[in-house]
């Protein structure tokens, strides 16, 4: 699911490039189809709530488990983001890519620390409050989730992510909506409707996964039905007036149905198909972060007068597939070596102590 979500985000971004350079795409002009790929982010948020809750479910209460959880989540997300942000900065400094961005030390500092900050482009003006590397805006939410869940583990243990983390996020969101300017970049994160998708992932992990996972044939077919209904509703947003403005309804709810269905459905595929989707999911984070850099390079090529005129739909699909493949290869060059560094897997207590702690959690 992560791999599919990242891939449709890549498709979504290439619609805009193809429309500018070789207009006339049937897919792009089919109602709001070119916006649907942005909903991959909504699927990501639901998966995030699921993964965090599932990963933390056996952690006991205390400072050490909370610190280890926080560090591992930080190491999983931030260093790779810093690497690709730095590559984007070098591309800008070269004077050949992203030259229309107005880059300041303040923007870069906020970008590295994932703090929302106004971003501008020459000739356009204000664009948004996303980091310099645009996909980083979703990581601001991720870090917020990690902080809340780490504090929950500190005070009550991983089994209490549900409901304590949900209560904390919901209470803070309500307070911001009632007493603060929710148009402020930071408070808009704290009160965003996207938080509901994370909470839905928490609920899926709590009630549909692990020892609570229903395993009868009925639930397998229910999962298949949820995926079909959610997928149909997701694609159905093509025919709505403004799916991005109503993304919780258009993509959030269908995304939750898809993720819930995926959890309930027994995996039946094997061989090459199974390996391909596992790899696509494994490389999804690299695909998500790397594709804007590849897209900037591709844009410089496609915008040249010498670039041949092609069928825009063929060009759209070819660029999307090529970028996904190139981004996937970067997983082997950047992400996998980074995740294998010892600092990402700090030494833990003895196996005997770990087993004793796990047994204590199981008993309670």
NUKEMI-565748 format. One record per residue (C-alpha): residue number from 1; x, y, z; residue in one letter. Coordinates in steps of 0.2 Angstrom, whole numbers, plus 2048, in hexadecimal, padded with zeros to 3 digits. Layout:
<drenfis>
+-----+-----+-----+-----+------+
|  nr |  px |  py |  pz | rest |
+-----+-----+-----+-----+------+
| NUM |   X |   Y |   Z |    A |
...
+-----+-----+-----+-----+------+
</drenfis>
This chain:
<drenfis>
+-----+-----+-----+-----+------+
|  nr |  px |  py |  pz | rest |
+-----+-----+-----+-----+------+
|   1 | 800 | 800 | 800 |    X |
|   2 | 80E | 80C | 804 |    X |
|   3 | 816 | 808 | 7F3 |    X |
|   4 | 806 | 80B | 7EA |    X |
|   5 | 803 | 81C | 7F4 |    X |
|   6 | 814 | 822 | 7EF |    X |
|   7 | 812 | 81E | 7DD |    X |
|   8 | 801 | 827 | 7DB |    X |
|   9 | 809 | 836 | 7E3 |    X |
|  10 | 817 | 836 | 7D5 |    X |
|  11 | 809 | 834 | 7C8 |    X |
|  12 | 800 | 843 | 7D0 |    X |
|  13 | 80F | 84E | 7CF |    X |
|  14 | 813 | 849 | 7BC |    X |
|  15 | 802 | 84F | 7B7 |    X |
|  16 | 807 | 861 | 7B9 |    X |
|  17 | 818 | 85F | 7B0 |    X |
|  18 | 80F | 857 | 7A1 |    X |
|  19 | 801 | 864 | 7A0 |    X |
|  20 | 80E | 872 | 79F |    X |
|  21 | 819 | 86A | 792 |    X |
|  22 | 80E | 85F | 787 |    X |
|  23 | 7FC | 863 | 78B |    X |
|  24 | 7ED | 858 | 785 |    X |
|  25 | 7EE | 849 | 791 |    X |
|  26 | 7DE | 840 | 791 |    X |
|  27 | 7E1 | 83A | 7A3 |    X |
|  28 | 7E5 | 84C | 7A9 |    X |
|  29 | 7D6 | 853 | 7A1 |    X |
|  30 | 7CA | 845 | 7A8 |    X |
|  31 | 7C1 | 84F | 7B5 |    X |
|  32 | 7CC | 850 | 7C5 |    X |
|  33 | 7D6 | 840 | 7C2 |    X |
|  34 | 7E7 | 849 | 7C3 |    X |
|  35 | 7E3 | 84E | 7D5 |    X |
|  36 | 7DF | 83C | 7DB |    X |
|  37 | 7F2 | 837 | 7DD |    X |
|  38 | 7F3 | 844 | 7EB |    X |
|  39 | 7E9 | 838 | 7F5 |    X |
|  40 | 7F7 | 82D | 7F7 |    X |
|  41 | 7FC | 838 | 805 |    X |
|  42 | 7EC | 834 | 80E |    X |
|  43 | 7EF | 821 | 80D |    X |
|  44 | 801 | 825 | 814 |    X |
|  45 | 7FA | 82D | 823 |    X |
|  46 | 7EE | 81F | 827 |    X |
|  47 | 7FC | 812 | 825 |    X |
|  48 | 807 | 81D | 830 |    X |
|  49 | 7FB | 81C | 83E |    X |
|  50 | 7FA | 809 | 83C |    X |
|  51 | 80C | 806 | 83B |    X |
|  52 | 810 | 811 | 84A |    X |
|  53 | 803 | 809 | 855 |    X |
|  54 | 808 | 7F8 | 84F |    X |
|  55 | 81A | 7FB | 852 |    X |
|  56 | 818 | 802 | 863 |    X |
|  57 | 80B | 7F5 | 86A |    X |
|  58 | 817 | 7EB | 875 |    X |
|  59 | 822 | 7F9 | 87B |    X |
|  60 | 821 | 7FB | 88E |    X |
|  61 | 81F | 80C | 897 |    X |
|  62 | 82F | 815 | 89B |    X |
|  63 | 83C | 822 | 895 |    X |
|  64 | 847 | 814 | 88C |    X |
|  65 | 83A | 80C | 881 |    X |
|  66 | 833 | 81E | 87D |    X |
|  67 | 844 | 824 | 878 |    X |
|  68 | 848 | 815 | 86E |    X |
|  69 | 838 | 816 | 865 |    X |
|  70 | 83A | 829 | 861 |    X |
|  71 | 84C | 826 | 85B |    X |
|  72 | 848 | 818 | 850 |    X |
|  73 | 839 | 822 | 848 |    X |
|  74 | 844 | 831 | 846 |    X |
|  75 | 852 | 827 | 83E |    X |
|  76 | 846 | 81F | 832 |    X |
|  77 | 83F | 82F | 82C |    X |
|  78 | 84A | 83E | 82E |    X |
|  79 | 85C | 83A | 828 |    X |
|  80 | 856 | 834 | 817 |    X |
|  81 | 84B | 844 | 816 |    X |
|  82 | 85B | 84E | 81A |    X |
|  83 | 865 | 846 | 80D |    X |
|  84 | 858 | 849 | 7FF |    X |
|  85 | 855 | 85B | 805 |    X |
|  86 | 868 | 85E | 804 |    X |
|  87 | 868 | 857 | 7F3 |    X |
|  88 | 85A | 863 | 7EE |    X |
|  89 | 864 | 871 | 7F5 |    X |
|  90 | 873 | 86C | 7EB |    X |
|  91 | 868 | 86C | 7DB |    X |
|  92 | 862 | 87D | 7DF |    X |
|  93 | 874 | 883 | 7E2 |    X |
|  94 | 879 | 87D | 7D1 |    X |
|  95 | 86E | 88A | 7C9 |    X |
|  96 | 866 | 87D | 7BD |    X |
|  97 | 858 | 876 | 7C7 |    X |
|  98 | 84A | 87E | 7D2 |    X |
|  99 | 851 | 88F | 7CE |    X |
| 100 | 840 | 897 | 7D0 |    X |
| 101 | 840 | 893 | 7E3 |    X |
| 102 | 844 | 8A1 | 7EF |    X |
| 103 | 84F | 899 | 7FB |    X |
| 104 | 854 | 8A1 | 80B |    X |
| 105 | 85E | 89A | 81B |    X |
| 106 | 84E | 89B | 825 |    X |
| 107 | 844 | 891 | 818 |    X |
| 108 | 852 | 883 | 818 |    X |
| 109 | 853 | 883 | 82B |    X |
| 110 | 841 | 881 | 82D |    X |
| 111 | 841 | 874 | 81F |    X |
| 112 | 84E | 869 | 828 |    X |
| 113 | 845 | 86A | 838 |    X |
| 114 | 834 | 867 | 82F |    X |
| 115 | 82C | 877 | 836 |    X |
| 116 | 81F | 87F | 82A |    X |
| 117 | 826 | 88F | 822 |    X |
| 118 | 820 | 89A | 814 |    X |
| 119 | 828 | 895 | 803 |    X |
| 120 | 829 | 8A0 | 7F4 |    X |
| 121 | 82C | 89F | 7E2 |    X |
| 122 | 832 | 8AD | 7D7 |    X |
| 123 | 824 | 8B3 | 7CB |    X |
| 124 | 817 | 8AA | 7D5 |    X |
| 125 | 81A | 8B0 | 7E7 |    X |
| 126 | 813 | 8A6 | 7F6 |    X |
| 127 | 811 | 893 | 7F2 |    X |
| 128 | 80E | 88A | 802 |    X |
| 129 | 816 | 886 | 813 |    X |
| 130 | 81E | 876 | 80E |    X |
| 131 | 831 | 873 | 810 |    X |
| 132 | 83D | 876 | 802 |    X |
| 133 | 83C | 863 | 7FD |    X |
| 134 | 829 | 864 | 7FB |    X |
| 135 | 824 | 852 | 801 |    X |
| 136 | 82B | 857 | 812 |    X |
| 137 | 81B | 85F | 817 |    X |
| 138 | 814 | 84E | 81B |    X |
| 139 | 823 | 84A | 826 |    X |
| 140 | 81E | 858 | 831 |    X |
| 141 | 80E | 84E | 835 |    X |
| 142 | 818 | 83E | 838 |    X |
| 143 | 824 | 847 | 844 |    X |
| 144 | 815 | 84D | 84E |    X |
| 145 | 80E | 83B | 84E |    X |
| 146 | 81F | 835 | 855 |    X |
| 147 | 820 | 842 | 862 |    X |
| 148 | 80E | 83E | 869 |    X |
| 149 | 811 | 82B | 868 |    X |
| 150 | 822 | 82C | 871 |    X |
| 151 | 81A | 836 | 87F |    X |
| 152 | 80C | 829 | 880 |    X |
| 153 | 819 | 81B | 882 |    X |
| 154 | 823 | 825 | 88F |    X |
| 155 | 813 | 827 | 89A |    X |
| 156 | 809 | 818 | 896 |    X |
| 157 | 811 | 80C | 88A |    X |
| 158 | 80F | 807 | 878 |    X |
| 159 | 7FE | 7FE | 87B |    X |
| 160 | 7F6 | 80F | 880 |    X |
| 161 | 7FA | 818 | 86F |    X |
| 162 | 7E7 | 814 | 86E |    X |
| 163 | 7DF | 81D | 875 |    X |
| 164 | 7EB | 82A | 87D |    X |
| 165 | 7F4 | 830 | 86E |    X |
| 166 | 7E3 | 832 | 865 |    X |
| 167 | 7DC | 83C | 873 |    X |
| 168 | 7EC | 847 | 874 |    X |
| 169 | 7EB | 84B | 862 |    X |
| 170 | 7D9 | 84E | 862 |    X |
| 171 | 7D9 | 859 | 871 |    X |
| 172 | 7E7 | 864 | 86A |    X |
| 173 | 7DE | 865 | 859 |    X |
| 174 | 7CE | 86B | 862 |    X |
| 175 | 7D8 | 877 | 86D |    X |
| 176 | 7E0 | 87F | 85D |    X |
| 177 | 7D0 | 880 | 854 |    X |
| 178 | 7C7 | 889 | 862 |    X |
| 179 | 7D5 | 894 | 869 |    X |
| 180 | 7E2 | 896 | 85C |    X |
| 181 | 7E4 | 89D | 84A |    X |
| 182 | 7E3 | 88C | 841 |    X |
| 183 | 7EA | 895 | 831 |    X |
| 184 | 7FB | 896 | 839 |    X |
| 185 | 806 | 88A | 831 |    X |
| 186 | 80A | 880 | 841 |    X |
| 187 | 7F9 | 880 | 848 |    X |
| 188 | 7F2 | 87B | 838 |    X |
| 189 | 7FB | 86B | 83A |    X |
| 190 | 7F5 | 868 | 84B |    X |
| 191 | 7E3 | 86B | 846 |    X |
| 192 | 7E4 | 863 | 835 |    X |
| 193 | 7D7 | 856 | 82F |    X |
| 194 | 7E5 | 84B | 829 |    X |
| 195 | 7E7 | 846 | 83C |    X |
| 196 | 7D7 | 83C | 83A |    X |
| 197 | 7DF | 831 | 82E |    X |
| 198 | 7ED | 82D | 83A |    X |
| 199 | 7E0 | 829 | 847 |    X |
| 200 | 7D7 | 81E | 83C |    X |
| 201 | 7E8 | 814 | 839 |    X |
| 202 | 7E9 | 813 | 84C |    X |
| 203 | 7D8 | 80B | 84D |    X |
| 204 | 7DC | 7FF | 83F |    X |
| 205 | 7EC | 7F9 | 848 |    X |
| 206 | 7E3 | 7F8 | 859 |    X |
| 207 | 7D4 | 7EE | 853 |    X |
| 208 | 7D8 | 7E5 | 843 |    X |
| 209 | 7EA | 7E0 | 845 |    X |
| 210 | 7F5 | 7D5 | 850 |    X |
| 211 | 7EC | 7CA | 85C |    X |
| 212 | 7DC | 7D3 | 859 |    X |
| 213 | 7DC | 7CF | 846 |    X |
| 214 | 7CD | 7C5 | 840 |    X |
| 215 | 7D3 | 7B7 | 836 |    X |
| 216 | 7C3 | 7AE | 82F |    X |
| 217 | 7C0 | 7AD | 81C |    X |
| 218 | 7B1 | 7BA | 81F |    X |
| 219 | 7BE | 7C8 | 824 |    X |
| 220 | 7C9 | 7C4 | 816 |    X |
| 221 | 7BB | 7C7 | 809 |    X |
| 222 | 7B5 | 7D6 | 814 |    X |
| 223 | 7C7 | 7DD | 811 |    X |
| 224 | 7C6 | 7DA | 7FF |    X |
| 225 | 7B5 | 7E3 | 7FE |    X |
| 226 | 7BC | 7F2 | 808 |    X |
| 227 | 7CB | 7F4 | 7FC |    X |
| 228 | 7BF | 7F3 | 7ED |    X |
| 229 | 7B3 | 800 | 7F5 |    X |
| 230 | 7C1 | 80B | 7FB |    X |
| 231 | 7CA | 80A | 7EA |    X |
| 232 | 7BA | 80F | 7E1 |    X |
| 233 | 7B6 | 81D | 7ED |    X |
| 234 | 7C8 | 823 | 7EB |    X |
| 235 | 7C7 | 823 | 7D8 |    X |
| 236 | 7B5 | 82A | 7D9 |    X |
| 237 | 7BD | 83A | 7E0 |    X |
| 238 | 7C1 | 83E | 7CE |    X |
| 239 | 7B0 | 844 | 7CB |    X |
| 240 | 7AF | 84F | 7DA |    X |
| 241 | 7B1 | 862 | 7D9 |    X |
| 242 | 7C0 | 864 | 7E4 |    X |
| 243 | 7C7 | 854 | 7EB |    X |
| 244 | 7D7 | 85D | 7F3 |    X |
| 245 | 7CC | 869 | 7FD |    X |
| 246 | 7C1 | 85A | 803 |    X |
| 247 | 7CF | 84D | 804 |    X |
| 248 | 7C9 | 846 | 815 |    X |
| 249 | 7B9 | 840 | 80C |    X |
| 250 | 7C0 | 83D | 7FB |    X |
| 251 | 7D0 | 834 | 800 |    X |
| 252 | 7D1 | 833 | 812 |    X |
| 253 | 7C2 | 827 | 815 |    X |
| 254 | 7C5 | 81D | 805 |    X |
| 255 | 7D8 | 81B | 80B |    X |
| 256 | 7D2 | 815 | 81C |    X |
| 257 | 7C7 | 808 | 814 |    X |
| 258 | 7D5 | 802 | 809 |    X |
| 259 | 7E2 | 801 | 817 |    X |
| 260 | 7D5 | 7F8 | 822 |    X |
| 261 | 7D1 | 7EC | 814 |    X |
| 262 | 7E4 | 7E9 | 811 |    X |
| 263 | 7E6 | 7E4 | 823 |    X |
| 264 | 7D7 | 7D8 | 823 |    X |
| 265 | 7DC | 7D0 | 812 |    X |
| 266 | 7E6 | 7C0 | 812 |    X |
| 267 | 7F5 | 7C2 | 807 |    X |
| 268 | 7F3 | 7B5 | 7F9 |    X |
| 269 | 800 | 7BB | 7EC |    X |
| 270 | 811 | 7B3 | 7EB |    X |
| 271 | 821 | 7B3 | 7E0 |    X |
| 272 | 826 | 7C2 | 7D6 |    X |
| 273 | 816 | 7CC | 7D9 |    X |
| 274 | 817 | 7CB | 7EB |    X |
| 275 | 82A | 7D0 | 7EB |    X |
| 276 | 826 | 7DE | 7E0 |    X |
| 277 | 819 | 7E6 | 7EB |    X |
| 278 | 824 | 7E3 | 7FB |    X |
| 279 | 832 | 7EC | 7F3 |    X |
| 280 | 827 | 7FA | 7ED |    X |
| 281 | 821 | 7FC | 7FE |    X |
| 282 | 833 | 7FB | 805 |    X |
| 283 | 839 | 808 | 7F9 |    X |
| 284 | 82A | 813 | 7FB |    X |
| 285 | 832 | 820 | 806 |    X |
| 286 | 841 | 823 | 7FB |    X |
| 287 | 835 | 824 | 7EC |    X |
| 288 | 82B | 831 | 7F5 |    X |
| 289 | 83A | 83C | 7F9 |    X |
| 290 | 844 | 839 | 7EA |    X |
| 291 | 837 | 83B | 7DC |    X |
| 292 | 837 | 84F | 7DD |    X |
| 293 | 849 | 84F | 7D9 |    X |
| 294 | 848 | 844 | 7CB |    X |
| 295 | 839 | 84D | 7C5 |    X |
| 296 | 843 | 85E | 7C4 |    X |
| 297 | 850 | 856 | 7BA |    X |
| 298 | 843 | 84E | 7AE |    X |
| 299 | 83A | 85F | 7AD |    X |
| 300 | 84A | 867 | 7A6 |    X |
| 301 | 84B | 85A | 799 |    X |
| 302 | 839 | 85A | 794 |    X |
| 303 | 838 | 86D | 793 |    X |
| 304 | 846 | 86E | 786 |    X |
| 305 | 840 | 873 | 774 |    X |
| 306 | 849 | 864 | 76D |    X |
| 307 | 83F | 857 | 778 |    X |
| 308 | 833 | 84E | 76C |    X |
| 309 | 821 | 850 | 76C |    X |
| 310 | 819 | 840 | 773 |    X |
| 311 | 808 | 83A | 778 |    X |
| 312 | 805 | 843 | 789 |    X |
| 313 | 7FD | 834 | 791 |    X |
| 314 | 80B | 829 | 78C |    X |
| 315 | 818 | 836 | 792 |    X |
| 316 | 80F | 837 | 7A3 |    X |
| 317 | 80F | 824 | 7A6 |    X |
| 318 | 821 | 822 | 79F |    X |
| 319 | 828 | 830 | 7AA |    X |
| 320 | 81E | 829 | 7BA |    X |
| 321 | 824 | 817 | 7B7 |    X |
| 322 | 836 | 81D | 7B4 |    X |
| 323 | 837 | 828 | 7C3 |    X |
| 324 | 830 | 81B | 7CE |    X |
| 325 | 83D | 80F | 7C8 |    X |
| 326 | 84B | 81B | 7CA |    X |
| 327 | 845 | 820 | 7DB |    X |
| 328 | 844 | 80E | 7E0 |    X |
| 329 | 856 | 80B | 7DB |    X |
| 330 | 85C | 81A | 7E7 |    X |
| 331 | 855 | 80F | 7F5 |    X |
| 332 | 864 | 803 | 7F3 |    X |
| 333 | 870 | 812 | 7F1 |    X |
| 334 | 86A | 81D | 800 |    X |
| 335 | 85C | 816 | 80B |    X |
| 336 | 861 | 804 | 80D |    X |
| 337 | 873 | 808 | 812 |    X |
| 338 | 86D | 816 | 81E |    X |
| 339 | 861 | 80A | 827 |    X |
| 340 | 86F | 7FD | 829 |    X |
| 341 | 87A | 809 | 833 |    X |
| 342 | 87D | 804 | 845 |    X |
| 343 | 876 | 815 | 84B |    X |
| 344 | 865 | 811 | 844 |    X |
| 345 | 865 | 801 | 84F |    X |
| 346 | 86D | 805 | 860 |    X |
| 347 | 871 | 7F7 | 86C |    X |
| 348 | 863 | 7F2 | 877 |    X |
| 349 | 862 | 7E9 | 887 |    X |
| 350 | 866 | 7D7 | 887 |    X |
| 351 | 85A | 7CA | 87F |    X |
| 352 | 855 | 7C3 | 88F |    X |
| 353 | 850 | 7D4 | 896 |    X |
| 354 | 847 | 7D8 | 886 |    X |
| 355 | 83D | 7C7 | 887 |    X |
| 356 | 839 | 7CA | 899 |    X |
| 357 | 832 | 7DC | 895 |    X |
| 358 | 828 | 7D5 | 886 |    X |
| 359 | 821 | 7C7 | 892 |    X |
| 360 | 81C | 7D4 | 89F |    X |
| 361 | 813 | 7DE | 891 |    X |
| 362 | 80A | 7CE | 88B |    X |
| 363 | 805 | 7CA | 89D |    X |
| 364 | 7FD | 7DB | 8A0 |    X |
+-----+-----+-----+-----+------+
</drenfis>
